Each structure stands twice: as structure tokens, then as C-alpha cells.
Amino acid sequence: MDLDYLLPYASTNDVIDYEVNNWGKFDWSVWSDSHEESQYAGGMSTVYNLLNENRLGHISKEQMNAEIDKLRGLNNKGQIKKYLLQNPIVHQENLAINIATDRSYNTLSALYQNDRQHYKHNDANKYMVNFRNRTHMFKWLDFNFNGSYTYNKAETSGYGIPGLSPYEMLVDENGQLNRYMNQVSLAYVDRHVPKGKFPYEDWSYNPIEEQDNREFLTTTATARIQAGLTFKIWDGLTIDSRVQYEMIDRQARKYYNENTYTVRNTVNQAATWDKKTQEVTPNLPAGGFLDQQRERYDVVTIRNQLNFNHTFAEKHAIAFVAGLETIDRRYQQFVYPRTYGYDDKTLSVGRLPNGPGGSGIYKLTNWQGSNLNIEYLNSFKYETDRYFSAFGNLSYTYDDRYTVSGSIRTDASNLITDDPKYRYAPFWSVGGSWQIGNELFMQNVDWVNSLSLRATFGYNGNVDKSTSFKPLVNVGASNDIITNEPYGNLSSFGNPTLRWEKTGTWDIGMDFNLFRGKLFGKIDVYKKHSEDLIAKVTLPQTQGSSSMKLNNAELVNKGVEFEVGSALRISRNVSWTGTLMLSYNKNRILKLQQKPTSASTLVYDTDRYPDQRWMEGYNMTTLWMYKYGGMMNVGTESSPDWQPTILHKSGLRETFQRWNTGDPLDNAYDMGTLIAPWQMAFTTAFKVYDFDISLILTGKFGHVFKGQSFNYPSIQGRMLPNEKYREVINGDPEKIVPMPTKENDDRLYFWDRFFPYMDYLVENAGHIRLQELNVSYNVPMKAVRKIGLRSLQVYLQCNNPFSIYFNKENEDPEFRKGSLRLQPSYTVGIKCKF
């Protein structure tokens, strides 16, 4: 695991310098309310704690500096790797048995897989059994059966990456766990809290202790059964009748024993502490916590289909398919309230000594005097989706040269309005092809093995489940804790004309095979016009909401796909095949009845809300950014106040202190698309005697991504400066947002609406990735037969061995900094047949 990529922090010295140099500046109001030591209870980093202890007069400046200097040479990444991480390893075993008779064919396969993941205490065991049967019962009847069962047990007790400062080591030089504050200052606890009267005297935290004293388990059982009959009515005419049942049952269990910080801190903070009398009244029982939930999917699919495929007079081929299909999908979720005081060995549970809290005489307070309400209710969820489809397809081919085809289907869903004119949506397509290579005038063209032209046009549909055709109310699981009355909120205003999203597509293509397979490929040109897409519509506030989701948007996609390949037999024992695929796609929003009220709608937080960036006339994945305008003095000459700005296209500059004004398109800039318009894939394989070598190479080009910005962290907790710190303090403030120049800027908290969205952060997202490399050796048959086998193969597979990025930061645009970088993985295996 690349920890420098996962944790792109500044160096230990830079982190400490940032904390020391900026202490008492910027958002100092975080601490100013806590000048009275007895009122402070928050947690913070070790350096901030030393600075605060000096501020309060408990240690001298010399003592503080001496302790801080001891931290400068420390870095906890090595201990994180040793105590919290592990090398991921996947172990898999497969067994397949095939049994065939004159009337039936049976396949039984089994799989076992152990997946040890990146974090310690994170691993999964998977067991799978699959059975297939096809039986020729009578001359006119075949029976088909497929069944599979998968059981997966996964442990996810690993702590992951702790939110510690880089100088905060997990263990000391003797291997003993270091104790840190988390949500509560240990210095405050030591001086002001009667620790012995609280349920747990230890208020400290260590991630190793946390992961070793909890158990997170998830079990998933998946079953699928499909049975069908094929009736052979006449030569080429059959009827298929099939039913399929699928089930997924998932149960999650999280257990924390009382040695975890989660238990100790929660129970302690839930206690009522009278600071005058120093009396402590526990409101939660001592002991572990148990969280449980279960979810279940049940899907029943019934499909009946008529098939006809026959050739008349050797020149007239007709293929016809018609059928009906229904899908009934149900989802249930059960979430149980946390069990307090639980002991996993004795299976005993605790009781709430003073009830769950409430109002009046039932009111409870926590250790700092705030209201306390303990969740004790179950929650349930039930969803059902139903779909009905009727479909038909007919094609006619004359003399293996000319083909015309057409299809039609109508679909209905309970998610669509109950008005029949909207609920049942007919979708259709027509097409034709010309096998030029089968024409008489091509018979003497020896280098053309096949050549065909084809064209199709039609419509298909989609259901958007994010809205409803009727108003929906979310009703609270219980009565309001204050009023003791039922309550709820309106989750959907309802759209009585809710209908299918429709996409019309035309496609023109050509397929070719030349020189006996030495050159083959295809090319497609297409256009997709989507209409009635669900999107937000801007509404007058007088209607009770500023926006609503309706079928109002239109989108067009245009593209081309090209594939070319070759297969060469170089010698008797050496051959090569290769295929190159290229594609280009561009989209544009044609219609959208939503107008952004400000540029911030297009720019801010669009990673979570991608539809905010939609703008009529633009690509739907446009990256909108602000243009940095340098520094501007908003004070006076004698008392300057230099603030960073954004630059409008009109020349206006506005600071980061408030939301920008004016036309959104005047101060939001189109920086390109986030989705690659150009994509490439190259596959190749060599066979050299008994060795097989193959690889898959992919590439994406023409798009952009938003690079990492300095994070300008607050002076509190463990908000760590990232690796861009040096770039900022050494940079030109007219080209990059600098550190705040005003020491106590009460609007600094507003900067995060702007600094992550500067135009200079935009990077080229193009990259090339070697996705897979395979090398296998087939043991010669003479040697294989001597050991009683039919075949024996030894193979090595490497996934993602390297990537090439076209940005100056060498950042993977698909696995961004701060996340797990795509790592190379290696597989070694043996495959044998008896």
C-alpha cells in the first residue's frame, strides 16, 4: 500500500511548523471561548495540547519547545504499516465435474476463496456451489435447471488509517501502546474530572487497542434457482417457459467490548455529572455494545417465450421471437437498536438505568449538561418494484445477403404513474443489413472473406427511482419526543405525469474480415437522443419548493467506435492475435428547465451532487471552476486587508468572504469534461510453443480532473496540512491562494467554498494503463498422460503492473490522492483436468 499517496500530508516538520506558527491566528475563536480552563473539554493533537498547556500556564515555553522538538524526528507511517496493515492475499480453489449421458448433461462446480485485505482483521471467506442440468426428457421436451448458492463471511474489524498527526506514534520504544486524547482533552480530565466516579476511569484512545477489541462481521447468503421447459412444437418452432428465483440475505453484526474507546467514551459522556457536588449518575450500563441489522432481497422472474427459426426454399430465412416477462422485486431492511451492556460470552445485556430520556421528568443530561436521548427503537424498510414486459422480434433474410428486422416491446412499472397512457411505454426498433461479401460480384475477390453494412434505429426506456408519481411522506418511526405526536416530512411532491425516460438511437456500421482473418474489424457511427429525462425544474417559491424533479430534460450523444484486429500464424508453433478498439463520444444537454441562481451551484460540491453541474447547451459532465484573480486590498492604505479573489469574465473581482454574485456564466468557467471522450483498448496474445502470453492495455484521453488543493486546515483537533503546504507558502500569491494574511479573520471558514475550485488546479486526466498481463505454460501431453491427467497448465497473472499519467502531479485520475491507489496484484495458479 502506498501510504504517501493515501496520506498526502505535509512532512512532520511542516505539520509542526504549521501548528506552531498559526496557533492563536485565523479561527482562534475556537479556543477563545475556552480561556477558562475548567470550561474546556475538547480533544486536539499533541502539539496543540502542548501549546494550550503553555497558554494556560501549566508548562513553561522552554518545556513546551523541548517536548515539541522531540516530536520533529518522528513519523508514524512505519508503525501504521506494521500494526494496522497487511499484504493483501487472495487464495482460491475451484473444482468442476462434468457428467454427460445420451439424454442429459450435468455440471457441478464448487469454489472456495479467502480474501485477506489491506487492513488487519479484514478478511473474507467465500463458498460457492453451482449446478447445471439439461435433460432431453422426450423428443418434444427438454428440461433445464440451474442452481447456485454462495455464502460469504467477511470480517471488517480493522481500524483502517487512524486520524493521528504524523508524529503521534502508535507504540513507544518499548512496544507499549501510546495513549492519546480523541474527543476529550486528557489534561482537562486529569485536572477537573472525578475519573473514579465515572463508569470508566480511562478516557484515552489508541487505534491498535480499538481494532483488537471489536468484531465486525457480515454474512451474505445468495441463492439463485432457475428452471425451464423447452417445448419443441415443429422444426424451428419452440416454446420456452422459465421461472427464476433469486435471494440475497445479508446480516451485519458489530460488537465492541468494553476495552474499546467507543464504549468507554460513549458510556462516560452519557453520564450526568453535577459539577458542583461532583456526583456522577450513569445513564448507560457498563459493558459492550452490539449493533445488528439485516436486509433481504427476493426477486421472482417469470418468462414465457415463443421462438421460430426456419429457412424456406434455401433462400428465405425467418426468425421470430415473442414473449412475456414479469419481475417482482422486494427489499426488506431491519435495523435493531444498539444493545448496551452486552457480554458476548455470557450473552447478557444491560438495562437503561434511567430510561431513554425525553422531556419533563424524563429528561436526561450528559456529562456537559446537554440533553441526552438514547435511541432504543427498531427501524424497518420495505420496498417493492414490479415490471411487466411484452416483446417481439422478427427478422427476414434473403439468400444470406439482405436482412430486415424489427422489434417492439411494451414495458410497465409500478414506479411509473398509474395513468395507462404514461405507464405502458411502447419501445421499438428497425434495422437492416447487407452482406456484401456474399454478392456474386464479390466471389472472385479472394482477399475479402466477409463484408457487411448494417443500420438500426429505435427507442428504449429507463425508470428513474429518485422520484414518485404520488406525494410521499416519510413517517417517523415513533412519536415526537417533545410533543409525543406522530410526525413526518414530505419526501416527494409527486409527479402525476411521471413517465419512462426514452432514448432514440440510430447506428450505422460496417463489419469486415480480409485476407483470411489477417485483418478484421468493424466501425460504428451512432447518435442517441434522450428525452423525458428526470431532472430538477426551477419553480417559483410560491409553489412551496424552489425545484422539483420532472420529465423535462433532453440530451444528445454522438459517437464513433472503431475496432481493427489481426490473427497471424507465424509458424507451426508460433501465432499472434491482436485487437485495437477506439471510441469517441460527445454529449450535449439540449433542454433543461433549470437555471442556476449563482456560479456556486455549478461549482460547489458537485462531486456529491453531479446534477448541479448540468447546464443547457453544455456537456453533462462539464467541470466548472472559478478563475483565481489574485489578491485585493479590501481595507485601507493605512490598515490593509488583503484577500484572495475570483475573477469574473467581465473583469470584476470578488473575495472569498461571501458567495459570489452576478451571472453564473460570468464567473464559472468551463474547464472541460470529467468523462473521457476518447477511449482505447488493445488486447494481444502470443502462442509460442507451449507458452501463452497475453495482455490488455487501456487508455482514456481528452478529459480533465480537479487536482488536489492545499486544505488550509483549521487550528483545532487534528486538522493536518497536506503536502501542498510548501507550494503555498513559497508560491506567488497572485498565482496561487496564499496563507491568510489576516490573523483573526472571522470569515476564514468560508474559504472552503472557493479554494478547492480554482482554475489552476485543473489537470489532464488522460492516462494509459496496463490492466492485465498473463503468462501460462501448458505441460506437454506426453508428460501429462504419465501422471494420469488430461491437461496441466501453470499460469502467472499480473493485474495493473503500471500506468502512465499525463498530469504533472503523477496522480491517478480514477483513484485520487487520499484514497487507495490502484496497486499491482499477482496471481499464481495451477489448472488441471482429469
Solvent accessible surface area in square Angstrom, and as a share of the most:
residue,aa,sasa,rsa
1,M,54,0.24
2,D,49,0.25
3,L,5,0.03
4,D,93,0.48
5,Y,8,0.03
6,L,18,0.09
7,L,13,0.06
8,P,11,0.07
9,Y,74,0.28
10,A,9,0.07
11,S,64,0.41
12,T,10,0.06
13,N,71,0.36
14,D,12,0.06
15,V,0,0.00
16,I,0,0.00
17,D,37,0.19
18,Y,2,0.01
19,E,1,0.00
20,V,49,0.28
21,N,84,0.43
22,N,10,0.05
23,W,44,0.15
24,G,25,0.24
25,K,59,0.25
26,F,12,0.05
27,D,27,0.14
28,W,43,0.15
29,S,77,0.49
30,V,60,0.34
31,W,4,0.02
32,S,41,0.27
33,D,118,0.61
34,S,14,0.09
35,H,95,0.42
36,E,109,0.49
37,E,37,0.17
38,S,61,0.40
39,Q,124,0.55
40,Y,23,0.09
41,A,20,0.15
42,G,29,0.27
43,G,18,0.18
44,M,2,0.01
45,S,0,0.00
46,T,36,0.21
47,V,0,0.00
48,Y,0,0.00
49,N,24,0.12
50,L,24,0.12
51,L,11,0.05
52,N,3,0.02
53,E,19,0.08
54,N,45,0.23
55,R,67,0.24
56,L,42,0.21
57,G,62,0.60
58,H,77,0.34
59,I,41,0.21
60,S,47,0.30
61,K,127,0.54
62,E,128,0.57
63,Q,103,0.46
64,M,12,0.05
65,N,63,0.32
66,A,52,0.40
67,E,71,0.32
68,I,5,0.03
69,D,86,0.44
70,K,133,0.56
71,L,26,0.13
72,R,72,0.26
73,G,76,0.73
74,L,62,0.31
75,N,73,0.37
76,N,5,0.02
77,K,41,0.17
78,G,50,0.48
79,Q,33,0.15
80,I,3,0.02
81,K,107,0.45
82,K,132,0.56
83,Y,55,0.21
84,L,0,0.00
85,L,13,0.06
86,Q,39,0.17
87,N,111,0.57
88,P,63,0.40
89,I,97,0.49
90,V,87,0.50
91,H,87,0.39
92,Q,87,0.39
93,E,97,0.44
94,N,101,0.52
95,L,105,0.52
96,A,69,0.53
97,I,79,0.40
98,N,96,0.49
99,I,103,0.52
100,A,69,0.53
101,T,88,0.51
102,D,147,0.76
103,R,135,0.49
104,S,24,0.16
105,Y,109,0.42
106,N,29,0.15
107,T,27,0.16
108,L,78,0.39
109,S,32,0.21
110,A,42,0.33
111,L,29,0.14
112,Y,64,0.24
113,Q,40,0.18
114,N,39,0.20
115,D,36,0.19
116,R,85,0.31
117,Q,62,0.27
118,H,43,0.19
119,Y,41,0.15
120,K,66,0.28
121,H,73,0.32
122,N,17,0.09
123,D,41,0.21
124,A,12,0.09
125,N,37,0.19
126,K,59,0.25
127,Y,105,0.40
128,M,61,0.27
129,V,75,0.43
130,N,24,0.12
131,F,70,0.29
132,R,134,0.49
133,N,25,0.13
134,R,119,0.43
135,T,33,0.19
136,H,70,0.31
137,M,72,0.32
138,F,103,0.43
139,K,178,0.76
140,W,132,0.46
141,L,15,0.08
142,D,6,0.03
143,F,61,0.26
144,N,18,0.09
145,F,57,0.24
146,N,42,0.21
147,G,10,0.10
148,S,22,0.14
149,Y,103,0.39
150,T,23,0.13
151,Y,73,0.28
152,N,46,0.23
153,K,87,0.37
154,A,23,0.18
155,E,42,0.19
156,T,60,0.35
157,S,0,0.00
158,G,10,0.10
159,Y,56,0.21
160,G,11,0.11
161,I,43,0.22
162,P,5,0.03
163,G,55,0.53
164,L,6,0.03
165,S,0,0.00
166,P,8,0.05
167,Y,2,0.01
168,E,2,0.01
169,M,33,0.15
170,L,0,0.00
171,V,8,0.05
172,D,45,0.24
173,E,160,0.72
174,N,116,0.60
175,G,42,0.41
176,Q,116,0.51
177,L,61,0.31
178,N,34,0.18
179,R,92,0.34
180,Y,28,0.11
181,M,15,0.07
182,N,48,0.25
183,Q,105,0.47
184,V,2,0.01
185,S,2,0.01
186,L,38,0.19
187,A,17,0.13
188,Y,5,0.02
189,V,2,0.01
190,D,93,0.48
191,R,93,0.34
192,H,60,0.27
193,V,10,0.06
194,P,28,0.17
195,K,59,0.25
196,G,64,0.62
197,K,103,0.43
198,F,8,0.03
199,P,42,0.27
200,Y,28,0.11
201,E,110,0.49
202,D,60,0.31
203,W,8,0.03
204,S,7,0.05
205,Y,10,0.04
206,N,0,0.00
207,P,0,0.00
208,I,15,0.08
209,E,33,0.15
210,E,7,0.03
211,Q,5,0.02
212,D,82,0.42
213,N,29,0.15
214,R,40,0.15
215,E,61,0.27
216,F,21,0.09
217,L,38,0.19
218,T,39,0.23
219,T,32,0.19
220,T,22,0.13
221,A,18,0.14
222,T,48,0.28
223,A,18,0.14
224,R,82,0.30
225,I,87,0.44
226,Q,43,0.19
227,A,29,0.22
228,G,4,0.03
229,L,61,0.31
230,T,14,0.08
231,F,59,0.25
232,K,77,0.32
233,I,99,0.50
234,W,139,0.49
235,D,98,0.51
236,G,27,0.26
237,L,41,0.20
238,T,33,0.19
239,I,65,0.33
240,D,25,0.13
241,S,40,0.26
242,R,70,0.25
243,V,71,0.41
244,Q,34,0.15
245,Y,74,0.28
246,E,58,0.26
247,M,27,0.12
248,I,53,0.27
249,D,16,0.08
250,R,76,0.28
251,Q,93,0.42
252,A,29,0.22
253,R,59,0.22
254,K,89,0.38
255,Y,27,0.10
256,Y,22,0.08
257,N,37,0.19
258,E,75,0.34
259,N,82,0.42
260,T,0,0.00
261,Y,11,0.04
262,T,38,0.22
263,V,0,0.00
264,R,13,0.05
265,N,12,0.06
266,T,45,0.26
267,V,1,0.00
268,N,0,0.00
269,Q,42,0.19
270,A,6,0.05
271,A,0,0.00
272,T,41,0.24
273,W,19,0.07
274,D,62,0.32
275,K,90,0.38
276,K,192,0.81
277,T,81,0.47
278,Q,61,0.27
279,E,101,0.45
280,V,21,0.12
281,T,66,0.38
282,P,56,0.35
283,N,2,0.01
284,L,5,0.03
285,P,23,0.15
286,A,62,0.48
287,G,12,0.12
288,G,2,0.02
289,F,0,0.00
290,L,12,0.06
291,D,33,0.17
292,Q,73,0.32
293,Q,63,0.28
294,R,78,0.29
295,E,27,0.12
296,R,62,0.23
297,Y,72,0.27
298,D,10,0.05
299,V,19,0.11
300,V,49,0.28
301,T,24,0.14
302,I,80,0.41
303,R,82,0.30
304,N,65,0.33
305,Q,33,0.15
306,L,61,0.30
307,N,28,0.14
308,F,35,0.14
309,N,102,0.52
310,H,42,0.19
311,T,69,0.40
312,F,79,0.33
313,A,87,0.67
314,E,162,0.73
315,K,93,0.39
316,H,66,0.29
317,A,28,0.22
318,I,53,0.27
319,A,33,0.26
320,F,66,0.27
321,V,47,0.27
322,A,28,0.21
323,G,11,0.11
324,L,95,0.47
325,E,30,0.13
326,T,58,0.34
327,I,40,0.20
328,D,49,0.25
329,R,83,0.30
330,R,92,0.34
331,Y,27,0.10
332,Q,47,0.21
333,Q,42,0.19
334,F,49,0.20
335,V,47,0.27
336,Y,92,0.35
337,P,35,0.22
338,R,72,0.26
339,T,36,0.21
340,Y,30,0.11
341,G,10,0.10
342,Y,17,0.07
343,D,55,0.29
344,D,49,0.25
345,K,190,0.81
346,T,96,0.56
347,L,125,0.62
348,S,55,0.36
349,V,92,0.53
350,G,28,0.27
351,R,210,0.77
352,L,49,0.25
353,P,77,0.49
354,N,65,0.33
355,G,24,0.23
356,P,44,0.28
357,G,11,0.11
358,G,15,0.14
359,S,46,0.30
360,G,65,0.63
361,I,160,0.81
362,Y,149,0.57
363,K,103,0.44
364,L,22,0.11
365,T,34,0.20
366,N,32,0.16
367,W,8,0.03
368,Q,69,0.31
369,G,52,0.50
370,S,61,0.39
371,N,101,0.52
372,L,30,0.15
373,N,78,0.40
374,I,12,0.06
375,E,114,0.51
376,Y,122,0.47
377,L,56,0.28
378,N,65,0.33
379,S,47,0.30
380,F,144,0.60
381,K,96,0.41
382,Y,130,0.49
383,E,73,0.33
384,T,38,0.22
385,D,10,0.05
386,R,122,0.44
387,Y,48,0.18
388,F,72,0.30
389,S,8,0.05
390,A,25,0.19
391,F,29,0.12
392,G,15,0.14
393,N,63,0.33
394,L,92,0.46
395,S,24,0.15
396,Y,75,0.28
397,T,28,0.16
398,Y,70,0.26
399,D,41,0.21
400,D,100,0.52
401,R,40,0.14
402,Y,89,0.34
403,T,31,0.18
404,V,93,0.53
405,S,43,0.27
406,G,25,0.24
407,S,32,0.21
408,I,106,0.54
409,R,92,0.33
410,T,39,0.23
411,D,16,0.08
412,A,8,0.06
413,S,3,0.02
414,N,43,0.22
415,L,37,0.18
416,I,3,0.02
417,T,3,0.02
418,D,80,0.42
419,D,49,0.25
420,P,92,0.58
421,K,150,0.63
422,Y,54,0.21
423,R,55,0.20
424,Y,106,0.40
425,A,10,0.08
426,P,87,0.55
427,F,7,0.03
428,W,98,0.35
429,S,39,0.25
430,V,82,0.47
431,G,15,0.14
432,G,29,0.28
433,S,31,0.20
434,W,90,0.32
435,Q,60,0.27
436,I,21,0.11
437,G,17,0.16
438,N,70,0.36
439,E,11,0.05
440,L,149,0.74
441,F,131,0.55
442,M,28,0.12
443,Q,100,0.44
444,N,140,0.72
445,V,40,0.23
446,D,117,0.60
447,W,132,0.46
448,V,20,0.11
449,N,71,0.36
450,S,50,0.32
451,L,38,0.19
452,S,11,0.07
453,L,70,0.35
454,R,67,0.25
455,A,46,0.36
456,T,71,0.41
457,F,72,0.30
458,G,8,0.08
459,Y,65,0.25
460,N,90,0.46
461,G,31,0.30
462,N,83,0.42
463,V,25,0.14
464,D,39,0.20
465,K,117,0.50
466,S,69,0.45
467,T,25,0.15
468,S,16,0.10
469,F,36,0.15
470,K,106,0.45
471,P,88,0.55
472,L,84,0.42
473,V,89,0.51
474,N,82,0.42
475,V,109,0.63
476,G,20,0.19
477,A,81,0.63
478,S,46,0.30
479,N,68,0.35
480,D,43,0.22
481,I,85,0.43
482,I,119,0.60
483,T,85,0.49
484,N,108,0.56
485,E,102,0.46
486,P,98,0.61
487,Y,119,0.45
488,G,40,0.39
489,N,88,0.45
490,L,86,0.43
491,S,59,0.38
492,S,15,0.09
493,F,93,0.39
494,G,7,0.07
495,N,3,0.01
496,P,97,0.61
497,T,56,0.32
498,L,3,0.02
499,R,61,0.22
500,W,17,0.06
501,E,18,0.08
502,K,55,0.23
503,T,27,0.16
504,G,5,0.05
505,T,33,0.19
506,W,91,0.32
507,D,31,0.16
508,I,99,0.50
509,G,4,0.03
510,M,64,0.28
511,D,44,0.23
512,F,28,0.12
513,N,48,0.25
514,L,25,0.13
515,F,95,0.40
516,R,201,0.73
517,G,14,0.14
518,K,105,0.44
519,L,64,0.32
520,F,54,0.22
521,G,9,0.09
522,K,80,0.34
523,I,59,0.30
524,D,13,0.07
525,V,66,0.38
526,Y,26,0.10
527,K,66,0.28
528,K,83,0.35
529,H,64,0.28
530,S,11,0.07
531,E,48,0.21
532,D,27,0.14
533,L,36,0.18
534,I,12,0.06
535,A,4,0.03
536,K,72,0.30
537,V,11,0.07
538,T,64,0.37
539,L,33,0.17
540,P,76,0.48
541,Q,134,0.60
542,T,132,0.77
543,Q,119,0.53
544,G,58,0.56
545,S,22,0.14
546,S,57,0.37
547,S,36,0.23
548,M,41,0.18
549,K,62,0.26
550,L,48,0.24
551,N,13,0.07
552,N,10,0.05
553,A,5,0.04
554,E,43,0.19
555,L,16,0.08
556,V,8,0.05
557,N,27,0.14
558,K,109,0.46
559,G,8,0.08
560,V,48,0.27
561,E,83,0.37
562,F,71,0.30
563,E,39,0.18
564,V,36,0.21
565,G,6,0.06
566,S,20,0.13
567,A,41,0.32
568,L,67,0.33
569,R,176,0.64
570,I,110,0.56
571,S,55,0.35
572,R,203,0.74
573,N,62,0.32
574,V,34,0.19
575,S,30,0.19
576,W,56,0.20
577,T,63,0.36
578,G,5,0.05
579,T,24,0.14
580,L,58,0.29
581,M,71,0.32
582,L,65,0.32
583,S,32,0.21
584,Y,63,0.24
585,N,48,0.25
586,K,120,0.51
587,N,19,0.10
588,R,113,0.41
589,I,6,0.03
590,L,62,0.31
591,K,78,0.33
592,L,2,0.01
593,Q,88,0.39
594,Q,29,0.13
595,K,123,0.52
596,P,15,0.10
597,T,121,0.71
598,S,22,0.14
599,A,1,0.01
600,S,15,0.09
601,T,36,0.21
602,L,1,0.01
603,V,2,0.01
604,Y,71,0.27
605,D,31,0.16
606,T,10,0.06
607,D,110,0.57
608,R,167,0.61
609,Y,102,0.39
610,P,70,0.44
611,D,38,0.20
612,Q,44,0.20
613,R,19,0.07
614,W,57,0.20
615,M,23,0.10
616,E,74,0.33
617,G,37,0.35
618,Y,69,0.26
619,N,33,0.17
620,M,53,0.24
621,T,26,0.15
622,T,2,0.01
623,L,8,0.04
624,W,6,0.02
625,M,0,0.00
626,Y,0,0.00
627,K,77,0.32
628,Y,21,0.08
629,G,14,0.14
630,G,1,0.01
631,M,17,0.08
632,M,51,0.23
633,N,51,0.26
634,V,66,0.38
635,G,33,0.32
636,T,80,0.46
637,E,172,0.77
638,S,107,0.69
639,S,75,0.49
640,P,74,0.47
641,D,26,0.13
642,W,116,0.41
643,Q,2,0.01
644,P,1,0.00
645,T,0,0.00
646,I,1,0.00
647,L,50,0.25
648,H,3,0.01
649,K,109,0.46
650,S,85,0.55
651,G,49,0.47
652,L,95,0.47
653,R,80,0.29
654,E,32,0.14
655,T,11,0.07
656,F,0,0.00
657,Q,21,0.09
658,R,144,0.52
659,W,100,0.35
660,N,8,0.04
661,T,79,0.46
662,G,52,0.50
663,D,88,0.46
664,P,18,0.11
665,L,50,0.25
666,D,29,0.15
667,N,1,0.01
668,A,0,0.00
669,Y,37,0.14
670,D,72,0.38
671,M,55,0.25
672,G,28,0.27
673,T,19,0.11
674,L,44,0.22
675,I,105,0.53
676,A,9,0.07
677,P,24,0.15
678,W,118,0.41
679,Q,76,0.34
680,M,29,0.13
681,A,22,0.17
682,F,61,0.25
683,T,43,0.25
684,T,12,0.07
685,A,38,0.29
686,F,85,0.35
687,K,92,0.39
688,V,55,0.31
689,Y,137,0.52
690,D,52,0.27
691,F,93,0.39
692,D,43,0.22
693,I,60,0.31
694,S,35,0.22
695,L,48,0.24
696,I,58,0.29
697,L,43,0.22
698,T,29,0.17
699,G,2,0.02
700,K,65,0.28
701,F,56,0.23
702,G,52,0.50
703,H,14,0.06
704,V,25,0.15
705,F,9,0.04
706,K,37,0.16
707,G,8,0.07
708,Q,36,0.16
709,S,18,0.12
710,F,6,0.02
711,N,56,0.29
712,Y,21,0.08
713,P,5,0.03
714,S,31,0.20
715,I,0,0.00
716,Q,68,0.30
717,G,23,0.22
718,R,43,0.16
719,M,97,0.43
720,L,15,0.07
721,P,0,0.00
722,N,11,0.06
723,E,69,0.31
724,K,20,0.08
725,Y,13,0.05
726,R,115,0.42
727,E,87,0.39
728,V,4,0.03
729,I,69,0.35
730,N,112,0.57
731,G,29,0.28
732,D,66,0.34
733,P,57,0.36
734,E,94,0.42
735,K,146,0.62
736,I,22,0.11
737,V,0,0.00
738,P,16,0.10
739,M,31,0.14
740,P,16,0.10
741,T,81,0.47
742,K,82,0.35
743,E,95,0.42
744,N,88,0.45
745,D,3,0.02
746,D,119,0.62
747,R,69,0.25
748,L,19,0.09
749,Y,124,0.47
750,F,15,0.06
751,W,5,0.02
752,D,64,0.33
753,R,53,0.19
754,F,0,0.00
755,F,17,0.07
756,P,30,0.19
757,Y,24,0.09
758,M,0,0.00
759,D,32,0.16
760,Y,67,0.25
761,L,16,0.08
762,V,31,0.18
763,E,16,0.07
764,N,71,0.36
765,A,1,0.00
766,G,1,0.01
767,H,5,0.02
768,I,39,0.20
769,R,6,0.02
770,L,16,0.08
771,Q,72,0.32
772,E,43,0.19
773,L,58,0.29
774,N,32,0.17
775,V,54,0.31
776,S,14,0.09
777,Y,71,0.27
778,N,44,0.22
779,V,30,0.18
780,P,56,0.35
781,M,85,0.38
782,K,152,0.64
783,A,45,0.35
784,V,0,0.00
785,R,163,0.59
786,K,162,0.68
787,I,107,0.54
788,G,60,0.57
789,L,27,0.13
790,R,159,0.58
791,S,40,0.26
792,L,34,0.17
793,Q,41,0.18
794,V,63,0.36
795,Y,66,0.25
796,L,84,0.42
797,Q,47,0.21
798,C,12,0.07
799,N,35,0.18
800,N,33,0.17
801,P,36,0.23
802,F,103,0.43
803,S,31,0.20
804,I,83,0.42
805,Y,33,0.12
806,F,88,0.37
807,N,16,0.08
808,K,161,0.68
809,E,52,0.23
810,N,89,0.45
811,E,2,0.01
812,D,0,0.00
813,P,18,0.11
814,E,75,0.34
815,F,72,0.30
816,R,80,0.29
817,K,44,0.19
818,G,43,0.41
819,S,45,0.29
820,L,61,0.30
821,R,47,0.17
822,L,55,0.27
823,Q,55,0.24
824,P,59,0.37
825,S,54,0.35
826,Y,150,0.57
827,T,59,0.35
828,V,115,0.66
829,G,13,0.13
830,I,123,0.62
831,K,116,0.49
832,C,53,0.32
833,K,115,0.49
834,F,162,0.67
